[in-house]
Amino acid sequence: MAFAWLNGEFVDEASASVSLRDTGLLHGAGVFTTMRGYGGRVFQLDRHLRRLRDSCDALFVPLQYKDEALRSAADELLRLNELSDARLRLTVTRGSARQDPLHGLRLEPNVFLTASALEPYPAEFYERGLTVILLDEQKLNPYDLAAGHKTLNYFSRLAALREANRRGAGEALWFNVHNYLESGSITNVFLVKDGVLVTPPTPTDLHDSAVASKAPYPKSCALPGVTRAVVLELARETGIETRLGAIDVNQLLAADEVFLTNSIMGVMPVCRLERKAVGVDRPGEVTVRIMKSYAALAERGAR
């Protein structure tokens, strides 16, 4: 039996349930974070919780549990399910809404955590590099309230990922309405040009006047990914120059190296943009350095 954590209780995942009137189900009103467990511990858990809480605050999604309770739930769930290397998902919905005669609209939010054995990406992807497609029929809208947050409304992104898979690729890259690169369907994107590591700024990054003054757009859709933040730190620690900046399609096509990040894949090299090879068509020097640094940090199971 697989266990899940639902509103403070450990339950049989197969029988866990929420109301049919939950606004997460009816309207996609909720947020989530996907996490990776290494050696029975959740990697960078505090950062995941901080981002999740920031999204809850921004999108009016109540999160009634303190971080300590969520940390304990994650640790215990891995133990109950006898998992070492795992994939976890923490979801928060606005829950059911009802009218209270005394207090007006009242929400009964739901919080649940699931964990399953990790199904890693094939080793050949890391050795040979991924192929990605560039989306041209869909654009991200940075003026949307949900821009830069990981919400339950993931249908467009998953449809794009399905199209990428249909075309023999592993990810689809998204541009915003101003035609600048923002992210993959489920990843953050980095490129390397002349030894400099570049990634699009997040909404928070654009609060920095130095970053905003160089951006040709006022708002961003780029998710403040946990792995993205770790990679930027590792790059700076190892002497790799980093830059937060807008990336257009010509800069992407001219990149020496490209790689993707998320909590499950870690650092994934990209060696083909559709039919065009990136650099020398194999993981580049900077990408390999970052991959090794990230793998070493994850191996230590740091939080």
N, C-alpha and C positions, 0 to 999 in steps of 0.2 A: 504494500500500500504506500502510495506517495502522499506525503503531508504537504499542506499549505498553511500559511498563517493568514487568518481573516479576522480583522477587527479585534485583535488581541487574543485570539484563540487558535490553537493548532487543530486542524481538521483534515479529514480525508479529502484530498484534492478532487476526487471523482464525485463527491457529493456536496462540495462547497457551492453556495449559491448567493446571489444578490437579487434584489427586487427587480421585477420587470419594469418598474417605474424609475429605475436608477437613471439619472440624467447622463451618466457616462455611456450607458447603452443607447439611450434615446437621442442624445445630442452630441456625443463625443466630448462631453464636459468632464475632462480629467487629464491627468498627466502621468507619466511613468518614467522609470529609468531602468536600463538593462545593465547588469553587473556581472563581473567575472569572479569566480572563486578559484583560488590557487591554494592547494594544500589545506583545504578546509577553512580558509579565511577569505573574506570578500576584499578584493583589491580596491584601494582608494574609496572605501565606503563613505568616509566623512565627506569627501568631495561630491559623491553622488547624492547624499542627503542634503547637502547645502544647495546644490542646483535644483533638486526636486522641491525643496522648500521655497526657494526663490520663485520658481514657476507657479507654485500654489498661491503665493502671495500676489503675484502679478495677474493671475487668471481667476481669482476669487474662488479657489478650491480649498476648502477647509482641510487642514491636516492636524488632527487632534492628538497625535502621538508624538512624544518627545524623541529626540534622536537616540537617546540611550535605550528606549524601548525598542526602537527599530533595529538598532545594532544587536541587541540581545535576541530579537526574533530571527535575524539573519543567521547568527551563529548557531542557534538551536535548530533552525530548519535544516541547515547543512548536516548537523549531527543526526537528527531524526531520520533524514533521508539517506544517511550514510554516504555522503558525497564529499569528494575531495576537490577535483577539478569540476567546476559547475557553472551553469548559466542561471542567473537569478533575475527576476523581474519584480520590481516594486511598483504597484499601481495605486493611484489615489483618484477616486471619482467624487464628484459633487454629491452623489447619492440621490436619494429620493427627496422630493420637495413637497411640502404640505403647508397649508395655511393654518396658522395658530391664531385663535381668536384674540389672544392677548399680545402676542409678539409678532404677528404677521407671518411672512414666509420663513419656514424653518427647513433646514437641510439636515439630512441624516447621511453623512458621507460614509464611503466604504474605503477601506485600506486593505490591500492584500498583497502577499508576497509568495511567489512560487520559485521552486528550484528544481533543476533537472540536470542530468549528466551532460557534460560538455560534448558537443559534436564539433570538433575542430575543423577548420578549413584545411584542405589537402596541403601537404607539405610542398608539393610542386608549385602551388600558387606563390609561396614565399620565395622559392628558388628561381622560378621562371618569370614571375610577375603576372599581374592580372590584366585582362582586357576590359576596358570600360567603353560605354557609349556616351555621347553628348546629346542631351535632350534639346530639341528645338520646338516641340509642340506644346510644352508646358513650361511655365515660368513661376518662380517663387515671388510672392508679394511681400516685400519688407514692411509694408504699411498695415498688414494684417495684425490684429491684436495678438495672435498666437505665434507670430514670427519669432524665431529664436528659442522656442520652447518645444519640448518633446510631448506633444499632446496625443490623445487617443485617436485623433483623426489622421490616420496614416494611409488611407486608401490610395491616394494619388501616388505617394512614394512607393508603395508596394506594387502598384500597377506598373510604374516605371521600372522597378527592379525586375518584375516579371518579363517586361519587354526586353530588358538587357539580357536576361537569361535565354530568352527565345532566340536572340541574335548571337548567342555564344559568348556573352560577356558576363562579368561578375558584378557590375555596378553601373549605375546611370548617374552622370554628373548634371547638376541643376545650375541654371543661371537665373538671376533675378530679372525683374521687368526692365531693368536698365542694361541688360545683357552682360552682366559681370558674374563670374563664377561665385557660387555660394557654398555648395556642398554636394555630397553624393546623396542618394536616397536614404542611406543608413549610416553615412560616414562623414567625417570632416576630410578636407582635401588640403594637401601641401604640395608645393612644387619647389624645385631647386633650380636656380639659375646663377651661374658663375659663382657657385659655392654658397649663395645666400638662400636661406630657407624662408619661403613666403607662404602665408595662409590668409584667407579673407578674415577681416575683423568681425567680431560678434557685436550684437547691439551694445553690450557693456563696453567693449573696446572703443566704440564710437563716442563714448562719453569723454574719452581722452582727447583734448583739443588737438594735440599733436597728430594723433591718428586721424581724427575727423577732418582736419584741414587738408589731408592728402587723399581723402576718399571722394570719388566723383558721385557718390550717392549718400543721402543723409541717414538712411536706416539700413539695417542688415537682417538677413534671415539665418545667418550662420549660427548653428547650435554651439553653445559653450561646452564642447565635449570634454569629458573628464580625461580621456586619453590624449586629446589635443593639448590640454593644459600640461599634462605630464611631459609630452614630447617637446613642447616649447621650453620647459625647464631643463630637460636633459640636453637639448641642443645648446642652450646658453652655458650650461655647466661644462660641456665638452668643447667649447670654443667655436661653435658654429654660429655664424651671424644669422639673426632672425629678423623678419619684418612682417608687420601686419599691413596688408594692402590689397587694393582692388586688383583683380586678375581678369583680363578679357580673354577672348578665345585665342587671339593671336599669341598672347603671352603663354597661355597654356600649351599651345601647339609647339612653341619654341623652347619649352622647358627642357633642361638637361635631365631632370629626374622628376617623377611624380609619385606620391604615395598617399594612401588612405589610412584613417585611424578610426577605430571604435573599440569599445571595451571587450568585445568578443574576439575580433580578429587581431587586435593589437595594432601593429604597424604592418601594412600590406603594400608592397611595391606595385606600381602600375607601369607596365612596359609597353602597352599599346592603347592608343586613343582611337578606337575603332580599328581602321586598317593602318594607321600611322604609328610607326615605332617611336617610343620615347627614348631619347638619347641613343644609347648603343643597344637597345632592346634587351636589357637585363638590369637587375637592381643596381643602382649606382652607388658610389662610394659613400655619400652622405646618408642615403637611405639605409645602407647596411650598417653604418655606425649607429644610427638611431635605433634600428631593429635590435642590435646587440645590447645597447644600453637599456632599452625598454625591457627586453627579455630578462636581463640580469636583475632589474628592479622588481619585476613581477615574481621572479623566482624567490626573492626574499620575502614575498608576501606582505610588503609594506602596506599600511593603511593610509 
